């Protein structure tokens, strides 16, 4: 047997301050708990798409933020020293000596360029994660409203059918 809140607690007294008291009485015929069934949630395509967007958005946002921080730190560590362009002024270096002396400068420049490209890529991932998250958030909100509305309309239809049967 399912018991409603009105059968268990026919009234509730609420005190707000010393002189303000409310007595809430429940009519057991009209008090019902509104619960949306899990089947209604996972069978709603809009809700599932919204949840997927939300999860993907959170994941991309986190990965993007972590990786951008990592590669920005690498950029600061391998910042351009200014020596990249000054080697051209050395006339006494030949091709073989030039490669050996400038090897470290060129490696640093390559690391810097790679880190810069990765920072740009992870900024795109970060922005996409934010976009997916907010699209998922708004879609979840509207899907929830739609789901509650559909559930309420179905319950109203069932109630109207019961009332019609009782009056017949």
C-alpha positions in Angstrom: 0.0 0.0 0.0 1.3 3.4 -1.0 0.8 6.0 1.6 0.8 9.7 0.8 2.3 12.4 3.0 -1.2 13.5 4.0 -1.9 10.1 5.5 1.3 10.1 7.5 1.3 13.7 8.5 -2.2 15.3 8.1 -0.9 18.8 9.0 2.5 20.5 9.6 2.9 23.5 11.8 5.5 26.0 10.6 6.7 28.7 13.1 8.4 31.8 11.7 9.4 33.9 14.7 7.4 34.2 17.9 4.1 35.4 16.6 3.9 33.9 13.1 2.6 30.4 12.7 1.3 28.5 9.7 -0.7 25.3 9.8 -0.4 23.4 6.5 -3.1 20.8 6.0 -2.9 18.1 3.3 -5.8 16.6 1.5 -4.8 13.0 0.9 -6.7 12.9 -2.4 -4.5 15.5 -4.1 -1.0 15.2 -2.6 1.2 13.1 -4.7 5.0 13.0 -5.1 6.0 14.0 -8.7 8.9 11.7 -9.8 10.1 11.4 -13.3 11.0 7.8 -14.1 14.6 6.9 -15.1 13.2 5.3 -18.3 11.7 8.7 -19.3 15.1 10.3 -18.8 17.2 7.9 -20.8 14.6 7.5 -23.5 14.6 11.2 -24.2 17.0 11.9 -27.0 17.4 15.6 -26.2 18.3 14.8 -22.6 20.9 12.2 -23.7 22.4 14.5 -26.3 22.6 17.3 -23.7 24.3 14.9 -21.2 26.9 13.9 -23.8 27.6 17.5 -24.6 27.9 18.3 -21.0 30.4 15.5 -20.3 32.4 16.2 -23.4 32.5 19.9 -22.6 33.8 19.2 -19.0 36.4 16.9 -20.3 37.7 19.2 -23.1 37.6 22.2 -20.7 39.8 20.4 -18.1 42.2 18.9 -20.7 42.5 22.3 -22.5 43.1 24.2 -19.3 45.8 21.7 -18.0 47.6 21.5 -21.4 47.5 25.3 -22.0 49.1 25.8 -18.6 51.7 23.2 -19.3 52.8 24.5 -22.7 52.7 28.2 -21.6 55.1 27.2 -18.9 57.3 25.5 -21.5 57.1 28.7 -23.6 58.3 30.8 -20.7 61.2 28.4 -20.2 62.2 28.3 -23.8 61.6 31.9 -24.6 63.5 33.4 -27.5 66.9 34.6 -26.4 67.6 37.0 -29.2 70.6 35.0 -30.4 68.6 33.4 -33.2 69.2 36.3 -35.5 72.6 37.6 -34.3 74.6 34.6 -35.5 74.5 36.0 -39.0 77.0 38.7 -38.0 79.8 36.2 -37.3 81.9 36.2 -40.5 84.5 33.7 -39.3 82.1 30.7 -38.9 82.0 28.3 -41.8 79.1 26.0 -42.5 80.4 23.1 -40.3 81.3 25.4 -37.3 78.1 27.3 -37.8 76.0 24.1 -37.4 77.8 23.0 -34.2 77.7 26.4 -32.5 74.1 27.1 -33.4 72.7 23.6 -32.7 71.5 24.6 -29.2 69.9 27.8 -30.4 68.1 26.0 -33.2 66.9 23.2 -30.8 65.5 25.9 -28.5 63.8 27.6 -31.4 62.2 24.3 -32.5 61.0 23.6 -28.9 59.5 27.1 -28.8 57.7 26.8 -32.1 56.3 23.4 -31.2 55.1 24.7 -27.8 53.5 27.7 -29.5 51.6 25.4 -31.9 50.4 23.2 -29.0 49.3 26.2 -27.0 47.2 27.4 -30.0 45.7 23.9 -30.4 44.8 23.5 -26.8 43.2 27.0 -26.7 40.9 25.7 -29.4 40.2 22.6 -27.3 39.6 24.8 -24.3 37.2 27.0 -26.2 35.4 24.0 -27.7 35.0 22.5 -24.2 33.4 25.7 -22.9 31.1 25.8 -25.9 30.1 22.1 -25.5 29.6 22.6 -21.7 27.3 25.6 -22.0 25.4 24.0 -24.9 25.0 20.9 -22.8 23.9 23.0 -19.8 21.3 24.9 -21.7 20.1 21.7 -23.5 19.8 19.9 -20.2 17.8 22.7 -18.8 15.4 22.8 -21.7 15.2 19.0 -21.9 14.4 18.9 -18.2 11.6 21.4 -18.7 10.3 19.4 -21.6 10.5 16.1 -19.7 8.7 17.5 -16.7 6.0 19.1 -18.9 5.4 15.8 -20.8 5.2 13.9 -17.5 2.8 16.4 -16.1 0.6 16.3 -19.2 0.5 12.5 -19.1 -0.5 12.6 -15.4 -3.2 15.1 -16.1 -4.6 12.9 -19.0 -4.7 9.9 -16.7 -6.4 11.9 -14.0 -9.0 13.2 -16.5 -9.6 9.6 -17.6 -10.2 8.5 -14.1 -12.6 11.4 -13.4 -14.5 10.6 -16.6 -14.8 6.9 -15.6 -15.9 7.8 -12.0 -18.7 10.2 -13.3 -20.0 7.6 -15.9 
